[in-house]
Amino acid sequence: MNILILGSGGREHALTWKLAQSKKVKKIFIGPGNAGTYNLGTNLKLDPENFNEVKAAVLENKIDIVIVGPEAPLTMGIHDFFLNDITLKNIPLIGPDKSAARLEGSKDFAKAFLTRNKIPTSAYKSFDKTTLKEATAFLRTLSPPYVIKADGLAAGKGVVIVDDIYEAEKEVEAMLNGKFGPAGQKVIIEQFLKGIELSVFIITDGFTYKLLPEAKDYKRIGVGDTGLNTGGMGAVSPVPFADHHFMNKVKQRIIDPTMKGLSDEGIVYKGFIFFGLINVEGDPYVIEYNARLGDPESEVIIPRIKTDFFELIEGVAKGDLAGRKIEIDERFVTTVMLVSGGYPGTYDKGKSIHGLDLTHGSVLFHAGTKKEADTVVTSGGRVLAVSSWGSSIEEALKISYRNADLIDFEGRYCRTDIGFDL
């Protein structure tokens, strides 16, 4: 089998790393990939959002299965593009169609879906420019902190939580006036839920699903969950409080009703579903859906999957996932993200990375890197994820931090307290 993985981050490197271990996989192509995927397959110079470029790569390289890493191509309808193209329609694409991807692409759609399927989530209302006064009035019925979300995709920056009512009003107005472009044409204001967050993942063929390992990631740039939100500064799996009793609640109250709701609405969902959850006094609530695997969560959940991951991918492609097995490593995996100085604000690229060959006992998943001749240089805000196994969170983190300290590039920064709240 020849596989094409679309994307260039740590998630795509983790997928490539795992699939490269399968005897059923002949060649892996990654578009556009990074310096890490370069060593495991063939990087292709293509834009995952340019469907004609993807089509050309699929046909030229005789691709058998396509796996979509990031959310943008899914919400733009790449699955529909394949189904409607006579030369591509028989090539399985792992990722939902445009209708199903609305679970991530529109927070308003997702909240309405949750509500009508009686899936636990926070109270909310949606507003646009014509209802700005109503938005202000609704804010004043809530107690701080105030949660304000742009409806569409905003590169992970479309959620703002503020304590001051006047700041909240200004934020709503700024979003509706174009702060996040088209993503903010509609704004969701919702009740704040107090608890601890976690991410739960499934892979589904549209009929049945397999539960993947859960994870907890750390979004804030600063120690103690302070400062600006990022794409993720590290992650831990498994999550200690997500025991059998809690996960049964997740399955019965959230995953199963989601699958039934999709089926009832005639949506055949093929791919991954990411449930962004919060544990409120022992009960799970949905904060958001994502239509793909998380990042940096992929860098801790994929190393815990002991079985051939291609078997699950093939199960989605063939529609026989129910008969496939999944075995999970009980050990902890932690990842620490090394980021560029200035991230998540402005940062420089092209900084030489040193020490990659000095690490031992961890897997290095490249996120924002590229090859320049024989040198690996930075090409993004989040640069490298250092993932390690251990019999405890503490042991896994000790190994991750030991190896993270061996890697250096100008401006390098990482959070030193991943897992502090577990």
C-alpha positions as CSV (number, residue, x, y, z in Angstrom):
1,M,0.0,0.0,0.0
2,N,1.2,3.5,-0.8
3,I,-0.1,6.1,1.6
4,L,-0.2,9.9,1.4
5,I,-0.4,11.8,4.6
6,L,-1.4,15.5,4.3
7,G,0.2,18.0,6.7
8,S,3.5,19.1,8.0
9,G,3.3,19.1,11.8
10,G,4.0,16.8,14.8
11,R,0.7,15.0,14.3
12,E,1.7,14.0,10.8
13,H,5.2,13.0,11.8
14,A,3.7,10.8,14.5
15,L,1.3,9.2,12.0
16,T,4.2,8.6,9.6
17,W,6.4,7.1,12.3
18,K,3.7,4.7,13.4
19,L,2.6,3.6,9.9
20,A,6.2,3.1,8.8
21,Q,6.3,0.2,11.2
22,S,3.5,-1.7,9.4
23,K,4.5,-4.5,7.0
24,K,1.4,-3.7,4.9
25,V,2.7,-0.2,4.1
26,K,5.0,-0.1,1.1
27,K,5.7,3.7,0.7
28,I,4.6,6.8,2.6
29,F,4.4,10.2,1.0
30,I,3.9,13.3,3.1
31,G,2.7,16.5,1.7
32,P,4.4,18.8,2.5
33,G,6.0,17.1,5.5
34,N,9.0,18.2,7.6
35,A,12.6,17.3,8.4
36,G,11.3,14.4,10.6
37,T,9.0,12.8,8.0
38,Y,11.9,13.3,5.4
39,N,13.7,10.4,7.1
40,L,10.7,8.0,7.0
41,G,9.1,8.6,3.6
42,T,9.0,11.0,0.7
43,N,8.1,14.6,1.3
44,L,6.1,16.2,-1.5
45,K,6.0,19.9,-2.2
46,L,2.2,20.4,-2.2
47,D,-0.4,22.5,-0.4
48,P,-3.0,20.3,1.4
49,E,-5.5,23.1,0.7
50,N,-4.9,23.0,-3.1
51,F,-7.0,20.0,-4.0
52,N,-5.7,19.9,-7.6
53,E,-2.1,19.6,-6.3
54,V,-3.2,16.8,-4.0
55,K,-4.9,15.0,-7.0
56,A,-1.8,15.2,-9.1
57,A,0.3,13.8,-6.3
58,V,-2.2,10.9,-5.7
59,L,-2.2,9.9,-9.3
60,E,1.5,10.4,-10.0
61,N,2.6,8.3,-6.9
62,K,-0.2,5.6,-7.3
63,I,-1.5,6.4,-3.8
64,D,-3.9,3.8,-2.3
65,I,-5.1,5.6,0.8
66,V,-5.0,9.3,1.8
67,I,-4.9,10.4,5.5
68,V,-5.7,14.1,6.2
69,G,-3.9,15.5,9.2
70,P,-5.0,19.2,9.6
71,E,-8.6,20.5,9.8
72,A,-8.6,23.1,7.0
73,P,-8.7,20.7,4.0
74,L,-11.5,18.7,5.7
75,T,-13.7,21.7,6.4
76,M,-13.0,22.9,2.8
77,G,-14.4,19.6,1.5
78,I,-11.4,17.5,0.3
79,H,-13.4,14.3,1.0
80,D,-16.2,15.6,-1.2
81,F,-13.6,16.6,-3.9
82,F,-12.4,13.0,-4.0
83,L,-15.9,11.5,-4.1
84,N,-16.9,13.8,-7.0
85,D,-13.7,13.1,-9.1
86,I,-13.9,10.1,-11.4
87,T,-10.2,9.4,-11.0
88,L,-10.2,9.7,-7.2
89,K,-13.6,8.4,-6.0
90,N,-12.3,4.9,-5.4
91,I,-9.3,6.0,-3.4
92,P,-10.2,6.0,0.3
93,L,-9.7,9.3,2.2
94,I,-9.5,9.1,5.9
95,G,-11.3,12.2,7.2
96,P,-14.9,13.3,7.2
97,D,-16.7,15.0,4.4
98,K,-17.6,18.7,4.5
99,S,-21.0,18.1,6.2
100,A,-19.5,16.0,9.0
101,A,-16.5,18.4,9.4
102,R,-18.9,21.1,10.5
103,L,-18.5,19.6,13.9
104,E,-15.2,21.5,14.0
105,G,-15.7,24.0,11.2
106,S,-18.7,25.7,12.9
107,K,-18.9,26.0,16.6
108,D,-22.6,27.1,16.2
109,F,-23.4,23.9,14.3
110,A,-21.5,21.8,17.0
111,K,-23.3,23.4,19.9
112,A,-26.7,23.0,18.2
113,F,-25.8,19.3,17.4
114,L,-24.9,18.7,21.1
115,T,-28.1,20.4,22.3
116,R,-30.5,18.5,20.0
117,N,-28.8,15.2,20.9
118,K,-28.9,15.9,24.6
119,I,-25.1,15.6,25.0
120,P,-23.7,17.4,28.0
121,T,-22.3,20.8,27.2
122,S,-22.4,24.4,28.5
123,A,-25.3,26.7,27.9
124,Y,-24.7,29.1,25.0
125,K,-26.2,31.5,22.5
126,S,-25.0,32.6,19.0
127,F,-24.8,36.2,17.7
128,D,-23.9,38.0,14.5
129,K,-23.4,41.7,13.7
130,T,-27.2,42.3,13.6
131,T,-27.6,41.1,17.2
132,L,-24.7,42.8,18.9
133,K,-27.0,44.5,21.4
134,E,-28.5,41.1,22.3
135,A,-25.0,39.7,22.7
136,T,-24.2,42.4,25.3
137,A,-27.4,41.7,27.1
138,F,-26.7,38.0,27.2
139,L,-23.2,38.6,28.6
140,R,-24.7,40.5,31.5
141,T,-26.8,37.4,32.4
142,L,-23.7,35.4,33.0
143,S,-21.1,35.3,35.8
144,P,-17.4,35.8,34.9
145,P,-15.3,34.4,33.4
146,Y,-16.8,35.0,30.0
147,V,-16.2,32.5,27.2
148,I,-16.3,34.0,23.7
149,K,-15.7,31.9,20.5
150,A,-15.5,32.7,16.9
151,D,-17.8,30.4,15.0
152,G,-15.3,29.2,12.3
153,L,-11.6,28.1,12.2
154,A,-9.2,30.7,13.6
155,A,-5.9,28.8,13.7
156,G,-6.6,27.8,17.3
157,K,-6.9,31.4,18.5
158,G,-10.6,31.9,18.2
159,V,-11.5,31.3,21.8
160,V,-11.1,34.1,24.4
161,I,-11.8,33.8,28.1
162,V,-11.9,37.1,30.1
163,D,-13.0,38.1,33.6
164,D,-14.0,41.7,33.0
165,I,-17.5,42.4,31.5
166,Y,-16.3,45.5,29.6
167,E,-13.4,43.5,28.1
168,A,-15.8,40.8,27.1
169,E,-18.1,43.3,25.3
170,K,-15.1,44.7,23.5
171,E,-14.0,41.2,22.5
172,V,-17.4,40.3,21.0
173,E,-17.5,43.5,19.1
174,A,-13.9,43.0,17.8
175,M,-14.7,39.5,16.6
176,L,-17.9,40.6,14.8
177,N,-15.9,43.5,13.2
178,G,-13.3,41.1,11.6
179,K,-10.7,40.3,14.3
180,F,-10.6,36.8,13.0
181,G,-11.9,37.5,9.5
182,P,-14.7,35.3,8.2
183,A,-14.3,32.9,11.2
184,G,-15.9,35.6,13.4
185,Q,-18.9,36.5,11.3
186,K,-20.8,34.6,14.0
187,V,-19.8,34.6,17.7
188,I,-20.8,32.0,20.4
189,I,-21.0,33.1,24.0
190,E,-21.2,30.3,26.5
191,Q,-21.3,29.5,30.2
192,F,-17.9,28.9,31.8
193,L,-17.4,25.4,33.1
194,K,-14.9,24.9,35.9
195,G,-13.0,21.7,35.9
196,I,-10.0,20.0,34.3
197,E,-9.8,19.3,30.6
198,L,-8.9,16.2,28.6
199,S,-9.1,15.0,25.0
200,V,-10.7,11.8,24.0
201,F,-10.3,10.3,20.5
202,I,-12.0,7.7,18.4
203,I,-11.5,6.3,14.9
204,T,-14.7,5.4,13.0
205,D,-15.8,3.9,9.7
206,G,-19.2,5.6,10.0
207,F,-20.8,2.6,11.6
208,T,-18.6,1.5,14.5
209,Y,-15.6,3.0,16.3
210,K,-12.5,2.1,18.3
211,L,-11.5,4.2,21.3
212,L,-8.0,5.5,21.1
213,P,-5.9,6.5,24.2
214,E,-7.0,9.8,25.9
215,A,-4.7,12.7,26.6
216,K,-4.4,16.0,28.4
217,D,-2.6,18.8,26.7
218,Y,-1.3,22.2,27.9
219,K,-2.3,25.2,25.8
220,R,-0.9,28.2,27.7
221,I,2.6,29.4,26.9
222,G,3.6,30.0,30.6
223,V,4.3,27.9,33.7
224,G,1.1,27.3,35.7
225,D,-1.2,27.7,32.7
226,T,-0.5,31.4,32.4
227,G,-0.1,33.6,29.4
228,L,-1.4,33.3,25.8
229,N,-2.9,30.2,24.3
230,T,-0.7,28.2,21.9
231,G,-1.2,25.2,19.7
232,G,-0.1,23.1,22.7
233,M,3.1,23.1,24.8
234,G,3.0,19.4,25.9
235,A,0.8,16.5,26.7
236,V,0.3,13.5,28.9
237,S,-1.4,10.1,28.4
238,P,-3.1,8.3,30.1
239,V,-5.0,10.9,32.2
240,P,-5.1,9.6,35.8
241,F,-8.6,10.8,36.6
242,A,-10.0,9.2,33.4
243,D,-10.5,5.8,35.0
244,H,-12.9,3.1,33.9
245,H,-15.9,4.7,35.7
246,F,-15.3,8.1,34.1
247,M,-14.7,6.7,30.6
248,N,-17.9,4.7,30.8
249,K,-19.7,8.0,31.3
250,V,-17.8,9.4,28.3
251,K,-18.9,6.5,26.2
252,Q,-22.5,6.4,27.3
253,R,-23.2,10.2,27.5
254,I,-21.0,11.5,24.8
255,I,-19.4,9.1,22.2
256,D,-22.4,6.9,21.6
257,P,-25.0,9.7,21.4
258,T,-22.6,11.5,19.0
259,M,-22.4,8.5,16.7
260,K,-26.2,8.0,16.9
261,G,-26.8,11.7,16.2
262,L,-24.6,11.6,13.1
263,S,-26.4,8.5,11.9
264,D,-29.8,10.0,12.6
265,E,-28.9,13.1,10.5
266,G,-27.7,11.0,7.6
267,I,-24.0,11.9,8.2
268,V,-21.5,9.0,7.4
269,Y,-18.4,10.1,9.3
270,K,-15.2,8.3,8.3
271,G,-12.0,9.3,10.2
272,F,-11.1,10.6,13.6
273,I,-13.3,12.4,16.1
274,F,-11.6,14.5,18.8
275,F,-13.8,15.2,21.8
276,G,-12.5,18.2,23.8
277,L,-13.9,17.4,27.2
278,I,-13.9,18.9,30.7
279,N,-14.3,17.0,33.9
280,V,-16.8,18.9,36.1
281,E,-16.9,17.2,39.5
282,G,-16.7,13.7,38.0
283,D,-19.0,14.3,35.0
284,P,-17.8,14.9,31.4
285,Y,-19.0,17.8,29.3
286,V,-18.1,18.6,25.7
287,I,-16.2,21.8,25.1
288,E,-15.6,21.2,21.4
289,Y,-15.3,18.7,18.6
290,N,-12.4,18.4,16.3
291,A,-12.5,16.5,13.0
292,R,-9.0,15.1,13.2
293,L,-6.4,14.0,15.7
294,G,-5.0,16.6,18.1
295,D,-1.5,18.1,18.2
296,P,0.5,17.6,20.5
297,E,-1.9,14.9,21.7
298,S,-1.0,12.7,18.8
299,E,2.6,12.6,20.0
300,V,1.5,10.9,23.2
301,I,-1.5,8.7,22.1
302,I,0.1,7.2,19.0
303,P,3.1,5.8,20.8
304,R,0.7,4.0,23.2
305,I,-1.0,2.1,20.4
306,K,0.8,-1.3,20.3
307,T,-1.1,-2.8,17.4
308,D,-0.5,-2.2,13.7
309,F,-2.1,1.2,13.2
310,F,-2.6,0.6,9.5
311,E,-5.1,-2.2,10.4
312,L,-7.3,0.6,11.9
313,I,-6.8,2.8,8.9
314,E,-7.6,-0.1,6.5
315,G,-10.7,-0.8,8.7
316,V,-12.0,2.7,8.0
317,A,-11.2,2.4,4.3
318,K,-13.0,-1.0,3.9
319,G,-15.8,-0.3,6.4
320,D,-15.0,-3.3,8.6
321,L,-13.5,-1.6,11.6
322,A,-15.7,-3.7,14.0
323,G,-13.5,-6.7,13.3
324,R,-10.2,-5.0,13.9
325,K,-8.3,-5.1,17.2
326,I,-6.6,-2.4,19.1
327,E,-4.1,-3.0,22.0
328,I,-3.0,-0.1,24.2
329,D,0.4,0.2,26.0
330,E,-0.4,0.8,29.7
331,R,2.7,2.9,30.3
332,F,2.6,6.7,30.5
333,V,3.8,8.8,27.6
334,T,4.6,12.5,28.0
335,T,5.7,15.0,25.4
336,V,7.4,18.4,25.9
337,M,7.2,20.9,23.1
338,L,10.2,23.0,22.2
339,V,9.1,26.3,20.6
340,S,10.6,29.3,18.9
341,G,11.4,32.4,21.0
342,G,8.4,34.9,20.8
343,Y,5.8,32.2,20.0
344,P,2.8,32.4,20.0
345,G,3.5,36.0,18.9
346,T,6.1,36.9,16.2
347,Y,9.2,34.7,15.9
348,D,12.1,34.1,13.6
349,K,12.5,31.0,11.4
350,G,15.6,29.4,9.9
351,K,17.4,28.8,13.2
352,S,19.8,25.8,13.1
353,I,18.8,23.0,15.5
354,H,21.6,21.3,17.4
355,G,21.7,18.1,19.5
356,L,19.2,16.0,17.7
357,D,21.7,13.1,17.6
358,L,22.4,13.3,21.3
359,T,19.0,12.2,22.6
360,H,18.3,8.6,23.9
361,G,15.1,7.0,25.1
362,S,12.7,9.5,23.6
363,V,11.1,9.9,20.2
364,L,11.5,13.3,18.6
365,F,8.5,14.3,16.6
366,H,9.2,17.3,14.3
367,A,6.5,20.0,14.1
368,G,8.1,23.1,12.6
369,T,11.3,22.0,11.0
370,K,12.7,21.7,7.5
371,K,15.9,20.4,5.8
372,E,18.4,22.9,4.4
373,A,21.2,20.9,2.8
374,D,22.5,18.7,5.7
375,T,21.1,21.0,8.4
376,V,17.7,20.9,10.2
377,V,16.3,24.4,10.8
378,T,13.2,25.8,12.5
379,S,10.3,26.6,10.2
380,G,7.5,27.2,12.7
381,G,6.5,28.3,16.2
382,R,6.2,24.9,17.6
383,V,9.4,23.1,16.6
384,L,9.9,19.7,18.2
385,A,7.9,17.4,20.5
386,V,10.1,15.2,22.8
387,S,8.0,12.1,23.7
388,S,9.0,9.4,26.2
389,W,7.5,6.3,27.9
390,G,7.6,5.7,31.6
391,S,6.0,3.6,34.3
392,S,4.7,6.9,35.8
393,I,4.1,10.4,34.6
394,E,7.2,11.5,36.6
395,E,9.5,8.9,35.0
396,A,8.3,9.7,31.5
397,L,8.7,13.5,32.1
398,K,12.2,13.0,33.5
399,I,13.2,11.3,30.3
400,S,11.5,13.9,28.1
401,Y,13.1,16.9,29.9
402,R,16.5,15.2,30.0
403,N,16.5,14.9,26.2
404,A,14.8,18.3,25.7
405,D,17.8,19.8,27.5
406,L,20.2,18.3,24.9
407,I,18.5,20.1,22.0
408,D,19.2,23.7,21.3
409,F,18.4,26.4,18.8
410,E,18.4,30.2,19.1
411,G,15.4,31.4,21.2
412,R,14.5,27.9,22.3
413,Y,11.8,27.7,25.0
414,C,9.7,25.0,26.7
415,R,7.3,24.8,29.6
416,T,9.0,23.2,32.6
417,D,5.7,22.1,34.4
418,I,3.9,19.7,32.0
419,G,1.7,17.4,34.0
420,F,1.8,19.8,37.1
421,D,-2.0,19.4,37.7
422,L,-2.1,15.6,37.5
